[in-house]
């Protein structure tokens, strides 16, 4: 199981896209874990940086998911010498 807790909307949205693309199973998904007060364990554990982000009024998001049973195929990385078509 993978757990992601972040203040980054971009990372959260990208992760949700990848979960859907790779047919992962979402266990829990919360776009704002503090919207209803202090969350239950283990989400109530705060890192130093999370405390700073909350003090800055940032929204903390959380998603947990399981990888699919079939292998995830990652395309090969392009070489720096490969030309990108215009």
PyMOL Python script that loads the backbone (N, CA, C, O; Angstrom):
from pymol import cmd

cmd.read_pdbstr("""\
ATOM      1  N   UNK A   1       0.844  -1.168   0.000  1.00  0.00           N
ATOM      2  CA  UNK A   1       0.000   0.000   0.000  1.00  0.00           C
ATOM      3  C   UNK A   1       0.894   1.238   0.000  1.00  0.00           C
ATOM      4  O   UNK A   1       1.933   1.278   0.660  1.00  0.00           O
ATOM      5  N   UNK A   2       0.467   2.233  -0.750  1.00  0.00           N
ATOM      6  CA  UNK A   2       1.180   3.501  -0.848  1.00  0.00           C
ATOM      7  C   UNK A   2       0.348   4.559  -0.130  1.00  0.00           C
ATOM      8  O   UNK A   2      -0.872   4.610  -0.288  1.00  0.00           O
ATOM      9  N   UNK A   3       1.015   5.406   0.663  1.00  0.00           N
ATOM     10  CA  UNK A   3       0.355   6.509   1.364  1.00  0.00           C
ATOM     11  C   UNK A   3       0.992   7.810   0.881  1.00  0.00           C
ATOM     12  O   UNK A   3       2.216   7.940   0.876  1.00  0.00           O
ATOM     13  N   UNK A   4       0.168   8.768   0.479  1.00  0.00           N
ATOM     14  CA  UNK A   4       0.666  10.080   0.079  1.00  0.00           C
ATOM     15  C   UNK A   4      -0.110  11.141   0.848  1.00  0.00           C
ATOM     16  O   UNK A   4      -1.336  11.221   0.765  1.00  0.00           O
ATOM     17  N   UNK A   5       0.624  11.949   1.593  1.00  0.00           N
ATOM     18  CA  UNK A   5       0.054  13.061   2.352  1.00  0.00           C
ATOM     19  C   UNK A   5       0.838  14.291   1.925  1.00  0.00           C
ATOM     20  O   UNK A   5       2.053  14.345   2.116  1.00  0.00           O
ATOM     21  N   UNK A   6       0.160  15.284   1.348  1.00  0.00           N
ATOM     22  CA  UNK A   6       0.873  16.396   0.749  1.00  0.00           C
ATOM     23  C   UNK A   6       0.072  17.688   0.798  1.00  0.00           C
ATOM     24  O   UNK A   6      -1.154  17.664   0.910  1.00  0.00           O
ATOM     25  N   UNK A   7       0.767  18.812   0.712  1.00  0.00           N
ATOM     26  CA  UNK A   7       0.110  20.105   0.565  1.00  0.00           C
ATOM     27  C   UNK A   7       0.127  20.539  -0.899  1.00  0.00           C
ATOM     28  O   UNK A   7      -0.432  21.584  -1.234  1.00  0.00           O
ATOM     29  N   UNK A   8       0.752  19.764  -1.768  1.00  0.00           N
ATOM     30  CA  UNK A   8       0.881  20.109  -3.184  1.00  0.00           C
ATOM     31  C   UNK A   8      -0.328  19.615  -3.982  1.00  0.00           C
ATOM     32  O   UNK A   8      -0.524  18.411  -4.147  1.00  0.00           O
ATOM     33  N   UNK A   9      -1.126  20.548  -4.469  1.00  0.00           N
ATOM     34  CA  UNK A   9      -2.276  20.181  -5.299  1.00  0.00           C
ATOM     35  C   UNK A   9      -1.824  19.497  -6.580  1.00  0.00           C
ATOM     36  O   UNK A   9      -2.476  18.567  -7.055  1.00  0.00           O
ATOM     37  N   UNK A  10      -0.705  19.958  -7.142  1.00  0.00           N
ATOM     38  CA  UNK A  10      -0.195  19.374  -8.380  1.00  0.00           C
ATOM     39  C   UNK A  10       0.204  17.913  -8.180  1.00  0.00           C
ATOM     40  O   UNK A  10      -0.141  17.058  -8.996  1.00  0.00           O
ATOM     41  N   UNK A  11       0.923  17.626  -7.109  1.00  0.00           N
ATOM     42  CA  UNK A  11       1.337  16.255  -6.832  1.00  0.00           C
ATOM     43  C   UNK A  11       0.126  15.369  -6.551  1.00  0.00           C
ATOM     44  O   UNK A  11       0.062  14.236  -7.029  1.00  0.00           O
ATOM     45  N   UNK A  12      -0.823  15.873  -5.788  1.00  0.00           N
ATOM     46  CA  UNK A  12      -2.030  15.132  -5.452  1.00  0.00           C
ATOM     47  C   UNK A  12      -2.828  14.797  -6.715  1.00  0.00           C
ATOM     48  O   UNK A  12      -3.226  13.647  -6.903  1.00  0.00           O
ATOM     49  N   UNK A  13      -3.066  15.780  -7.577  1.00  0.00           N
ATOM     50  CA  UNK A  13      -3.831  15.557  -8.811  1.00  0.00           C
ATOM     51  C   UNK A  13      -3.086  14.617  -9.760  1.00  0.00           C
ATOM     52  O   UNK A  13      -3.699  13.744 -10.373  1.00  0.00           O
ATOM     53  N   UNK A  14      -1.771  14.790  -9.885  1.00  0.00           N
ATOM     54  CA  UNK A  14      -0.975  13.895 -10.737  1.00  0.00           C
ATOM     55  C   UNK A  14      -1.052  12.464 -10.217  1.00  0.00           C
ATOM     56  O   UNK A  14      -1.190  11.526 -11.001  1.00  0.00           O
ATOM     57  N   UNK A  15      -0.966  12.294  -8.915  1.00  0.00           N
ATOM     58  CA  UNK A  15      -1.049  10.961  -8.320  1.00  0.00           C
ATOM     59  C   UNK A  15      -2.404  10.321  -8.615  1.00  0.00           C
ATOM     60  O   UNK A  15      -2.467   9.140  -8.956  1.00  0.00           O
ATOM     61  N   UNK A  16      -3.488  11.088  -8.487  1.00  0.00           N
ATOM     62  CA  UNK A  16      -4.812  10.553  -8.810  1.00  0.00           C
ATOM     63  C   UNK A  16      -4.905  10.141 -10.281  1.00  0.00           C
ATOM     64  O   UNK A  16      -5.521   9.126 -10.605  1.00  0.00           O
ATOM     65  N   UNK A  17      -4.296  10.924 -11.165  1.00  0.00           N
ATOM     66  CA  UNK A  17      -4.276  10.574 -12.593  1.00  0.00           C
ATOM     67  C   UNK A  17      -3.517   9.274 -12.821  1.00  0.00           C
ATOM     68  O   UNK A  17      -3.963   8.419 -13.586  1.00  0.00           O
ATOM     69  N   UNK A  18      -2.382   9.123 -12.167  1.00  0.00           N
ATOM     70  CA  UNK A  18      -1.577   7.905 -12.334  1.00  0.00           C
ATOM     71  C   UNK A  18      -2.280   6.691 -11.726  1.00  0.00           C
ATOM     72  O   UNK A  18      -2.187   5.587 -12.261  1.00  0.00           O
ATOM     73  N   UNK A  19      -2.971   6.891 -10.628  1.00  0.00           N
ATOM     74  CA  UNK A  19      -3.744   5.803 -10.010  1.00  0.00           C
ATOM     75  C   UNK A  19      -4.787   5.303 -11.001  1.00  0.00           C
ATOM     76  O   UNK A  19      -4.941   4.096 -11.192  1.00  0.00           O
ATOM     77  N   UNK A  20      -5.503   6.231 -11.630  1.00  0.00           N
ATOM     78  CA  UNK A  20      -6.526   5.853 -12.610  1.00  0.00           C
ATOM     79  C   UNK A  20      -5.892   5.212 -13.837  1.00  0.00           C
ATOM     80  O   UNK A  20      -6.373   4.187 -14.320  1.00  0.00           O
ATOM     81  N   UNK A  21      -4.825   5.803 -14.340  1.00  0.00           N
ATOM     82  CA  UNK A  21      -4.158   5.304 -15.546  1.00  0.00           C
ATOM     83  C   UNK A  21      -3.646   3.874 -15.367  1.00  0.00           C
ATOM     84  O   UNK A  21      -3.742   3.057 -16.283  1.00  0.00           O
ATOM     85  N   UNK A  22      -3.106   3.578 -14.197  1.00  0.00           N
ATOM     86  CA  UNK A  22      -2.508   2.261 -13.946  1.00  0.00           C
ATOM     87  C   UNK A  22      -3.455   1.299 -13.227  1.00  0.00           C
ATOM     88  O   UNK A  22      -3.046   0.215 -12.812  1.00  0.00           O
ATOM     89  N   UNK A  23      -4.718   1.696 -13.081  1.00  0.00           N
ATOM     90  CA  UNK A  23      -5.754   0.836 -12.496  1.00  0.00           C
ATOM     91  C   UNK A  23      -5.413   0.376 -11.082  1.00  0.00           C
ATOM     92  O   UNK A  23      -5.612  -0.782 -10.718  1.00  0.00           O
ATOM     93  N   UNK A  24      -4.894   1.314 -10.301  1.00  0.00           N
ATOM     94  CA  UNK A  24      -4.626   1.035  -8.893  1.00  0.00           C
ATOM     95  C   UNK A  24      -5.945   1.118  -8.113  1.00  0.00           C
ATOM     96  O   UNK A  24      -6.921   1.700  -8.585  1.00  0.00           O
ATOM     97  N   UNK A  25      -5.955   0.541  -6.941  1.00  0.00           N
ATOM     98  CA  UNK A  25      -7.143   0.551  -6.096  1.00  0.00           C
ATOM     99  C   UNK A  25      -6.975   1.596  -4.999  1.00  0.00           C
ATOM    100  O   UNK A  25      -6.054   1.513  -4.185  1.00  0.00           O
ATOM    101  N   UNK A  26      -7.871   2.579  -4.984  1.00  0.00           N
ATOM    102  CA  UNK A  26      -7.830   3.604  -3.939  1.00  0.00           C
ATOM    103  C   UNK A  26      -8.431   3.029  -2.661  1.00  0.00           C
ATOM    104  O   UNK A  26      -9.532   2.477  -2.673  1.00  0.00           O
ATOM    105  N   UNK A  27      -7.705   3.165  -1.574  1.00  0.00           N
ATOM    106  CA  UNK A  27      -8.160   2.722  -0.254  1.00  0.00           C
ATOM    107  C   UNK A  27      -8.861   3.881   0.449  1.00  0.00           C
ATOM    108  O   UNK A  27      -9.954   3.725   0.993  1.00  0.00           O
ATOM    109  N   UNK A  28      -8.217   5.041   0.429  1.00  0.00           N
ATOM    110  CA  UNK A  28      -8.778   6.231   1.080  1.00  0.00           C
ATOM    111  C   UNK A  28      -8.329   7.460   0.305  1.00  0.00           C
ATOM    112  O   UNK A  28      -7.188   7.532  -0.152  1.00  0.00           O
ATOM    113  N   UNK A  29      -9.228   8.423   0.158  1.00  0.00           N
ATOM    114  CA  UNK A  29      -8.912   9.642  -0.568  1.00  0.00           C
ATOM    115  C   UNK A  29      -9.597  10.819   0.126  1.00  0.00           C
ATOM    116  O   UNK A  29     -10.822  10.863   0.237  1.00  0.00           O
ATOM    117  N   UNK A  30      -8.787  11.770   0.590  1.00  0.00           N
ATOM    118  CA  UNK A  30      -9.321  12.951   1.273  1.00  0.00           C
ATOM    119  C   UNK A  30      -8.640  14.191   0.711  1.00  0.00           C
ATOM    120  O   UNK A  30      -7.424  14.346   0.827  1.00  0.00           O
ATOM    121  N   UNK A  31      -9.424  15.069   0.104  1.00  0.00           N
ATOM    122  CA  UNK A  31      -8.871  16.285  -0.485  1.00  0.00           C
ATOM    123  C   UNK A  31      -8.491  17.328   0.576  1.00  0.00           C
ATOM    124  O   UNK A  31      -7.761  18.273   0.278  1.00  0.00           O
ATOM    125  N   UNK A  32      -8.979  17.162   1.797  1.00  0.00           N
ATOM    126  CA  UNK A  32      -8.640  18.070   2.902  1.00  0.00           C
ATOM    127  C   UNK A  32      -8.807  17.301   4.212  1.00  0.00           C
ATOM    128  O   UNK A  32      -9.917  17.183   4.732  1.00  0.00           O
ATOM    129  N   UNK A  33      -7.709  16.784   4.736  1.00  0.00           N
ATOM    130  CA  UNK A  33      -7.826  15.895   5.898  1.00  0.00           C
ATOM    131  C   UNK A  33      -8.224  16.630   7.176  1.00  0.00           C
ATOM    132  O   UNK A  33      -8.656  15.996   8.139  1.00  0.00           O
ATOM    133  N   UNK A  34      -8.085  17.968   7.202  1.00  0.00           N
ATOM    134  CA  UNK A  34      -8.436  18.731   8.400  1.00  0.00           C
ATOM    135  C   UNK A  34      -9.780  19.453   8.276  1.00  0.00           C
ATOM    136  O   UNK A  34     -10.114  20.275   9.128  1.00  0.00           O
ATOM    137  N   UNK A  35     -10.552  19.159   7.232  1.00  0.00           N
ATOM    138  CA  UNK A  35     -11.820  19.864   7.022  1.00  0.00           C
ATOM    139  C   UNK A  35     -12.835  19.579   8.126  1.00  0.00           C
ATOM    140  O   UNK A  35     -13.735  20.386   8.360  1.00  0.00           O
ATOM    141  N   UNK A  36     -12.700  18.440   8.806  1.00  0.00           N
ATOM    142  CA  UNK A  36     -13.647  18.069   9.873  1.00  0.00           C
ATOM    143  C   UNK A  36     -12.948  17.982  11.225  1.00  0.00           C
ATOM    144  O   UNK A  36     -13.363  17.208  12.087  1.00  0.00           O
ATOM    145  N   UNK A  37     -11.901  18.760  11.416  1.00  0.00           N
ATOM    146  CA  UNK A  37     -11.158  18.720  12.669  1.00  0.00           C
ATOM    147  C   UNK A  37      -9.923  17.849  12.538  1.00  0.00           C
ATOM    148  O   UNK A  37      -9.481  17.543  11.431  1.00  0.00           O
ATOM    149  N   UNK A  38      -9.378  17.457  13.660  1.00  0.00           N
ATOM    150  CA  UNK A  38      -8.157  16.631  13.683  1.00  0.00           C
ATOM    151  C   UNK A  38      -8.516  15.216  13.222  1.00  0.00           C
ATOM    152  O   UNK A  38      -9.432  14.599  13.766  1.00  0.00           O
ATOM    153  N   UNK A  39      -7.797  14.701  12.220  1.00  0.00           N
ATOM    154  CA  UNK A  39      -8.094  13.348  11.726  1.00  0.00           C
ATOM    155  C   UNK A  39      -7.654  12.268  12.705  1.00  0.00           C
ATOM    156  O   UNK A  39      -6.890  12.527  13.635  1.00  0.00           O
ATOM    157  N   UNK A  40      -8.145  11.065  12.483  1.00  0.00           N
ATOM    158  CA  UNK A  40      -7.766   9.913  13.301  1.00  0.00           C
ATOM    159  C   UNK A  40      -6.355   9.444  12.947  1.00  0.00           C
ATOM    160  O   UNK A  40      -5.794   9.825  11.919  1.00  0.00           O
ATOM    161  N   UNK A  41      -5.803   8.616  13.817  1.00  0.00           N
ATOM    162  CA  UNK A  41      -4.504   7.981  13.606  1.00  0.00           C
ATOM    163  C   UNK A  41      -4.565   7.161  12.316  1.00  0.00           C
ATOM    164  O   UNK A  41      -5.588   6.519  12.082  1.00  0.00           O
ATOM    165  N   UNK A  42      -3.578   7.142  11.500  1.00  0.00           N
ATOM    166  CA  UNK A  42      -2.257   7.765  11.605  1.00  0.00           C
ATOM    167  C   UNK A  42      -2.168   9.150  10.975  1.00  0.00           C
ATOM    168  O   UNK A  42      -1.112   9.781  11.017  1.00  0.00           O
ATOM    169  N   UNK A  43      -3.282   9.639  10.380  1.00  0.00           N
ATOM    170  CA  UNK A  43      -3.224  10.941   9.710  1.00  0.00           C
ATOM    171  C   UNK A  43      -3.016  12.096  10.670  1.00  0.00           C
ATOM    172  O   UNK A  43      -2.645  13.188  10.240  1.00  0.00           O
ATOM    173  N   UNK A  44      -3.244  11.884  11.959  1.00  0.00           N
ATOM    174  CA  UNK A  44      -3.044  12.952  12.932  1.00  0.00           C
ATOM    175  C   UNK A  44      -1.566  13.179  13.257  1.00  0.00           C
ATOM    176  O   UNK A  44      -1.228  14.146  13.939  1.00  0.00           O
ATOM    177  N   UNK A  45      -0.695  12.308  12.783  1.00  0.00           N
ATOM    178  CA  UNK A  45       0.749  12.493  12.989  1.00  0.00           C
ATOM    179  C   UNK A  45       1.222  13.584  12.031  1.00  0.00           C
ATOM    180  O   UNK A  45       1.046  13.470  10.818  1.00  0.00           O
ATOM    181  N   UNK A  46       1.817  14.630  12.572  1.00  0.00           N
ATOM    182  CA  UNK A  46       2.281  15.752  11.757  1.00  0.00           C
ATOM    183  C   UNK A  46       3.795  15.826  11.741  1.00  0.00           C
ATOM    184  O   UNK A  46       4.458  15.675  12.767  1.00  0.00           O
ATOM    185  N   UNK A  47       4.325  16.063  10.548  1.00  0.00           N
ATOM    186  CA  UNK A  47       5.752  16.347  10.443  1.00  0.00           C
ATOM    187  C   UNK A  47       5.977  17.823  10.754  1.00  0.00           C
ATOM    188  O   UNK A  47       5.025  18.601  10.824  1.00  0.00           O
ATOM    189  N   UNK A  48       7.199  18.191  10.935  1.00  0.00           N
ATOM    190  CA  UNK A  48       7.570  19.590  11.161  1.00  0.00           C
ATOM    191  C   UNK A  48       7.048  20.453  10.018  1.00  0.00           C
ATOM    192  O   UNK A  48       6.464  21.513  10.245  1.00  0.00           O
ATOM    193  N   UNK A  49       7.263  19.988   8.779  1.00  0.00           N
ATOM    194  CA  UNK A  49       6.865  20.759   7.602  1.00  0.00           C
ATOM    195  C   UNK A  49       5.353  20.852   7.472  1.00  0.00           C
ATOM    196  O   UNK A  49       4.831  21.887   7.056  1.00  0.00           O
ATOM    197  N   UNK A  50       4.644  19.788   7.822  1.00  0.00           N
ATOM    198  CA  UNK A  50       3.190  19.836   7.774  1.00  0.00           C
ATOM    199  C   UNK A  50       2.667  20.898   8.736  1.00  0.00           C
ATOM    200  O   UNK A  50       1.747  21.642   8.399  1.00  0.00           O
ATOM    201  N   UNK A  51       3.240  20.969   9.910  1.00  0.00           N
ATOM    202  CA  UNK A  51       2.861  22.005  10.868  1.00  0.00           C
ATOM    203  C   UNK A  51       3.090  23.402  10.308  1.00  0.00           C
ATOM    204  O   UNK A  51       2.271  24.299  10.508  1.00  0.00           O
ATOM    205  N   UNK A  52       4.201  23.583   9.610  1.00  0.00           N
ATOM    206  CA  UNK A  52       4.492  24.875   8.971  1.00  0.00           C
ATOM    207  C   UNK A  52       3.462  25.182   7.887  1.00  0.00           C
ATOM    208  O   UNK A  52       2.985  26.312   7.784  1.00  0.00           O
ATOM    209  N   UNK A  53       3.115  24.170   7.073  1.00  0.00           N
ATOM    210  CA  UNK A  53       2.151  24.372   5.994  1.00  0.00           C
ATOM    211  C   UNK A  53       0.767  24.692   6.553  1.00  0.00           C
ATOM    212  O   UNK A  53       0.055  25.532   6.001  1.00  0.00           O
ATOM    213  N   UNK A  54       0.385  24.034   7.636  1.00  0.00           N
ATOM    214  CA  UNK A  54      -0.907  24.326   8.261  1.00  0.00           C
ATOM    215  C   UNK A  54      -0.926  25.745   8.829  1.00  0.00           C
ATOM    216  O   UNK A  54      -1.940  26.436   8.734  1.00  0.00           O
ATOM    217  N   UNK A  55       0.181  26.180   9.417  1.00  0.00           N
ATOM    218  CA  UNK A  55       0.273  27.543   9.937  1.00  0.00           C
ATOM    219  C   UNK A  55       0.164  28.566   8.808  1.00  0.00           C
ATOM    220  O   UNK A  55      -0.248  29.706   9.024  1.00  0.00           O
ATOM    221  N   UNK A  56       0.544  28.139   7.595  1.00  0.00           N
ATOM    222  CA  UNK A  56       0.467  28.984   6.400  1.00  0.00           C
ATOM    223  C   UNK A  56      -0.883  28.828   5.692  1.00  0.00           C
ATOM    224  O   UNK A  56      -1.072  29.337   4.588  1.00  0.00           O
ATOM    225  N   UNK A  57      -1.830  28.111   6.343  1.00  0.00           N
ATOM    226  CA  UNK A  57      -3.196  27.881   5.844  1.00  0.00           C
ATOM    227  C   UNK A  57      -3.240  27.075   4.543  1.00  0.00           C
ATOM    228  O   UNK A  57      -4.113  27.289   3.701  1.00  0.00           O
ATOM    229  N   UNK A  58      -2.307  26.164   4.389  1.00  0.00           N
ATOM    230  CA  UNK A  58      -2.342  25.273   3.227  1.00  0.00           C
ATOM    231  C   UNK A  58      -3.229  24.074   3.529  1.00  0.00           C
ATOM    232  O   UNK A  58      -3.355  23.660   4.681  1.00  0.00           O
ATOM    233  N   UNK A  59      -3.837  23.525   2.495  1.00  0.00           N
ATOM    234  CA  UNK A  59      -4.708  22.354   2.641  1.00  0.00           C
ATOM    235  C   UNK A  59      -3.854  21.100   2.493  1.00  0.00           C
ATOM    236  O   UNK A  59      -3.065  20.988   1.555  1.00  0.00           O
ATOM    237  N   UNK A  60      -4.012  20.160   3.419  1.00  0.00           N
ATOM    238  CA  UNK A  60      -3.271  18.902   3.393  1.00  0.00           C
ATOM    239  C   UNK A  60      -4.181  17.829   2.803  1.00  0.00           C
ATOM    240  O   UNK A  60      -5.296  17.607   3.273  1.00  0.00           O
ATOM    241  N   UNK A  61      -3.677  17.171   1.764  1.00  0.00           N
ATOM    242  CA  UNK A  61      -4.434  16.142   1.052  1.00  0.00           C
ATOM    243  C   UNK A  61      -3.829  14.774   1.338  1.00  0.00           C
ATOM    244  O   UNK A  61      -2.655  14.664   1.693  1.00  0.00           O
ATOM    245  N   UNK A  62      -4.650  13.725   1.178  1.00  0.00           N
ATOM    246  CA  UNK A  62      -4.172  12.375   1.468  1.00  0.00           C
ATOM    247  C   UNK A  62      -4.845  11.377   0.532  1.00  0.00           C
ATOM    248  O   UNK A  62      -6.048  11.450   0.280  1.00  0.00           O
ATOM    249  N   UNK A  63      -4.060  10.466   0.035  1.00  0.00           N
ATOM    250  CA  UNK A  63      -4.595   9.338  -0.724  1.00  0.00           C
ATOM    251  C   UNK A  63      -3.747   8.112  -0.399  1.00  0.00           C
ATOM    252  O   UNK A  63      -2.520   8.186  -0.341  1.00  0.00           O
ATOM    253  N   UNK A  64      -4.419   6.991  -0.189  1.00  0.00           N
ATOM    254  CA  UNK A  64      -3.711   5.715  -0.039  1.00  0.00           C
ATOM    255  C   UNK A  64      -4.275   4.780  -1.091  1.00  0.00           C
ATOM    256  O   UNK A  64      -5.468   4.800  -1.392  1.00  0.00           O
ATOM    257  N   UNK A  65      -3.390   3.960  -1.644  1.00  0.00           N
ATOM    258  CA  UNK A  65      -3.809   3.084  -2.728  1.00  0.00           C
ATOM    259  C   UNK A  65      -2.912   1.866  -2.809  1.00  0.00           C
ATOM    260  O   UNK A  65      -1.808   1.844  -2.265  1.00  0.00           O
ATOM    261  N   UNK A  66      -3.413   0.849  -3.502  1.00  0.00           N
ATOM    262  CA  UNK A  66      -2.645  -0.373  -3.738  1.00  0.00           C
ATOM    263  C   UNK A  66      -2.278  -0.441  -5.205  1.00  0.00           C
ATOM    264  O   UNK A  66      -3.053  -0.044  -6.076  1.00  0.00           O
ATOM    265  N   UNK A  67      -1.097  -0.943  -5.464  1.00  0.00           N
ATOM    266  CA  UNK A  67      -0.662  -1.130  -6.842  1.00  0.00           C
ATOM    267  C   UNK A  67      -1.460  -2.254  -7.482  1.00  0.00           C
ATOM    268  O   UNK A  67      -1.971  -3.129  -6.783  1.00  0.00           O
ATOM    269  N   UNK A  68      -1.573  -2.237  -8.807  1.00  0.00           N
ATOM    270  CA  UNK A  68      -2.335  -3.299  -9.483  1.00  0.00           C
ATOM    271  C   UNK A  68      -1.588  -4.624  -9.433  1.00  0.00           C
ATOM    272  O   UNK A  68      -0.389  -4.671  -9.154  1.00  0.00           O
ATOM    273  N   UNK A  69      -2.316  -5.692  -9.707  1.00  0.00           N
ATOM    274  CA  UNK A  69      -1.683  -7.014  -9.706  1.00  0.00           C
ATOM    275  C   UNK A  69      -0.801  -7.200 -10.927  1.00  0.00           C
ATOM    276  O   UNK A  69       0.210  -7.898 -10.859  1.00  0.00           O
ATOM    277  N   UNK A  70      -1.174  -6.577 -12.058  1.00  0.00           N
ATOM    278  CA  UNK A  70      -0.333  -6.682 -13.260  1.00  0.00           C
ATOM    279  C   UNK A  70       0.801  -5.663 -13.169  1.00  0.00           C
ATOM    280  O   UNK A  70       0.648  -4.607 -12.555  1.00  0.00           O
ATOM    281  N   UNK A  71       1.934  -5.985 -13.780  1.00  0.00           N
ATOM    282  CA  UNK A  71       3.087  -5.072 -13.699  1.00  0.00           C
ATOM    283  C   UNK A  71       2.795  -3.726 -14.357  1.00  0.00           C
ATOM    284  O   UNK A  71       2.090  -3.653 -15.364  1.00  0.00           O
ATOM    285  N   UNK A  72       3.339  -2.679 -13.783  1.00  0.00           N
ATOM    286  CA  UNK A  72       3.261  -1.348 -14.374  1.00  0.00           C
ATOM    287  C   UNK A  72       4.443  -1.204 -15.318  1.00  0.00           C
ATOM    288  O   UNK A  72       5.593  -1.377 -14.913  1.00  0.00           O
ATOM    289  N   UNK A  73       4.162  -0.889 -16.566  1.00  0.00           N
ATOM    290  CA  UNK A  73       5.218  -0.741 -17.573  1.00  0.00           C
ATOM    291  C   UNK A  73       5.538   0.737 -17.710  1.00  0.00           C
ATOM    292  O   UNK A  73       4.675   1.545 -18.052  1.00  0.00           O
ATOM    293  N   UNK A  74       6.785   1.075 -17.442  1.00  0.00           N
ATOM    294  CA  UNK A  74       7.244   2.453 -17.556  1.00  0.00           C
ATOM    295  C   UNK A  74       7.999   2.569 -18.877  1.00  0.00           C
ATOM    296  O   UNK A  74       8.938   1.808 -19.116  1.00  0.00           O
ATOM    297  N   UNK A  75       7.603   3.514 -19.746  1.00  0.00           N
ATOM    298  CA  UNK A  75       8.307   3.648 -21.017  1.00  0.00           C
ATOM    299  C   UNK A  75       9.759   4.039 -20.786  1.00  0.00           C
ATOM    300  O   UNK A  75      10.078   4.707 -19.802  1.00  0.00           O
ATOM    301  N   UNK A  76      10.643   3.620 -21.698  1.00  0.00           N
ATOM    302  CA  UNK A  76      12.066   3.962 -21.520  1.00  0.00           C
ATOM    303  C   UNK A  76      12.281   5.470 -21.605  1.00  0.00           C
ATOM    304  O   UNK A  76      11.581   6.182 -22.326  1.00  0.00           O
ATOM    305  N   UNK A  77      13.253   5.923 -20.860  1.00  0.00           N
ATOM    306  CA  UNK A  77      13.595   7.338 -20.839  1.00  0.00           C
ATOM    307  C   UNK A  77      14.310   7.695 -22.139  1.00  0.00           C
ATOM    308  O   UNK A  77      15.142   6.925 -22.619  1.00  0.00           O
ATOM    309  N   UNK A  78      13.995   8.844 -22.707  1.00  0.00           N
ATOM    310  CA  UNK A  78      14.645   9.277 -23.938  1.00  0.00           C
ATOM    311  C   UNK A  78      16.090   9.667 -23.659  1.00  0.00           C
ATOM    312  O   UNK A  78      16.416  10.235 -22.616  1.00  0.00           O
ATOM    313  N   UNK A  79      16.923   9.351 -24.602  1.00  0.00           N
ATOM    314  CA  UNK A  79      18.329   9.726 -24.520  1.00  0.00           C
ATOM    315  C   UNK A  79      18.437  11.230 -24.769  1.00  0.00           C
ATOM    316  O   UNK A  79      17.611  11.805 -25.479  1.00  0.00           O
ATOM    317  N   UNK A  80      19.449  11.863 -24.187  1.00  0.00           N
ATOM    318  CA  UNK A  80      19.660  13.292 -24.412  1.00  0.00           C
ATOM    319  C   UNK A  80      20.019  13.567 -25.865  1.00  0.00           C
ATOM    320  O   UNK A  80      19.904  14.700 -26.331  1.00  0.00           O
ATOM    321  N   UNK A  81      20.459  12.523 -26.590  1.00  0.00           N
ATOM    322  CA  UNK A  81      20.849  12.691 -27.983  1.00  0.00           C
ATOM    323  C   UNK A  81      19.680  12.511 -28.948  1.00  0.00           C
ATOM    324  O   UNK A  81      19.800  12.834 -30.129  1.00  0.00           O
ATOM    325  N   UNK A  82      18.546  11.996 -28.455  1.00  0.00           N
ATOM    326  CA  UNK A  82      17.374  11.839 -29.309  1.00  0.00           C
ATOM    327  C   UNK A  82      16.765  13.210 -29.587  1.00  0.00           C
ATOM    328  O   UNK A  82      16.640  14.046 -28.693  1.00  0.00           O
ATOM    329  N   UNK A  83      16.394  13.416 -30.833  1.00  0.00           N
ATOM    330  CA  UNK A  83      15.776  14.684 -31.181  1.00  0.00           C
ATOM    331  C   UNK A  83      14.296  14.634 -30.894  1.00  0.00           C
ATOM    332  O   UNK A  83      13.642  13.611 -31.098  1.00  0.00           O
ATOM    333  N   UNK A  84      13.777  15.741 -30.424  1.00  0.00           N
ATOM    334  CA  UNK A  84      12.336  15.854 -30.175  1.00  0.00           C
ATOM    335  C   UNK A  84      11.697  16.434 -31.421  1.00  0.00           C
ATOM    336  O   UNK A  84      12.141  17.474 -31.909  1.00  0.00           O
ATOM    337  N   UNK A  85      10.647  15.777 -31.960  1.00  0.00           N
ATOM    338  CA  UNK A  85      10.007  16.327 -33.159  1.00  0.00           C
ATOM    339  C   UNK A  85       9.357  17.674 -32.865  1.00  0.00           C
ATOM    340  O   UNK A  85       8.842  17.903 -31.771  1.00  0.00           O
ATOM    341  N   UNK A  86       9.387  18.542 -33.839  1.00  0.00           N
ATOM    342  CA  UNK A  86       8.812  19.888 -33.676  1.00  0.00           C
ATOM    343  C   UNK A  86       7.340  19.879 -33.913  1.00  0.00           C
ATOM    344  O   UNK A  86       6.693  20.923 -33.819  1.00  0.00           O
TER     345      UNK A  86
END
""", "prot")
cmd.dss("prot")
cmd.show_as("cartoon", "prot")
cmd.util.cbc("prot")
cmd.orient("prot")
